[in-house]
Amino acid sequence: MSKIWLNEQLMEQQQATVQIEDRGFQFGDGIYEVIKVYNGNLFTAEQHIDRFYRCADELKIVIPYTKDKMHQMIYELVEENELGTGHVYMQITRGVAPRTHYFPGNNPQATFVAYTTEGARPVNNLKNGVKTIFQDDIRWLRCDIKSLNLLGAVLAKQTAHEQGCYEAVLHRDEIVTEGSSSNVFGIKEGVLYTHPINNYILNGITRMVMLECCREIGLPVVEEAMTKTQFKSMDELFLTSTTSEVTPIVQIDEVVVGEGHPGEWTRKIQQAFEAKLP
Ligand code: PDD
């Protein structure tokens, strides 16, 4: 039995109910975060919580707790559920109100939910790498907001899944943006390339930690978007996310990356990343 937060109540998951006119349910009118937990320790929780508040702010959703209180609630949930390694999922929606597209006038209380899931680190993928495919980036123009509206990502990931691939690498025309649920990176002749932070991608927390690793190991970073052609001709490719950490990409469509196994720089980044884990 596992506990969850529903607003300010810590309760059994089975006892939690959500209203059918919750704007998250009807419009995807809300935001979410996924925070990794290693051996009972939250990783980069502060950065995730900061992003949660920034995204809520962008959508004018008012979170009725301070950041400190939120941190405490998440910590308490992990303790209560005796979570070892896994993650916390949290989301907040604009709340329950009669259905209108515009914001409801009576300022409903936001609906906050958080729960934990056990899950081992993806050691196989980290070691051997994963296959990916290109997919058109059909998402909206505010991908910097971690919105509950994920259909563009869901459809791309499903196509990848049907083709036995782990991730869909998204592109707008010729420009590679990010993965359907990850950021993507290429290394060519000892330089790392990745899409700059703007409205076309989510500023990944793992991306930030990984860039710190690059500085530590002396790998120069250029935050410039790659074309599909450039992406396919990189010496090494990898993706990052909270649950995927630093996962090597060994294939994109029909193109085998480098030698078909994770490259030297990627290994070094993985080691530097691993050294930061709690
Ligand atoms: N996805 N880009 C997109 C579109 C994402 O959905 C994610 C994360 C990232 C990486 O962000 P971070 O490093 O902060 O996890 C980039 C989460 C894990 C998910 O949807 O499950």
Residues whose N, C-alpha, C, O or C-beta is under 5 A from the ligand:
A	BS01	PDD	V34 E178 G179 S180 S181 S182 N183 L202 N203 G204 I205 T206 R207 T240 S241 T242 T243
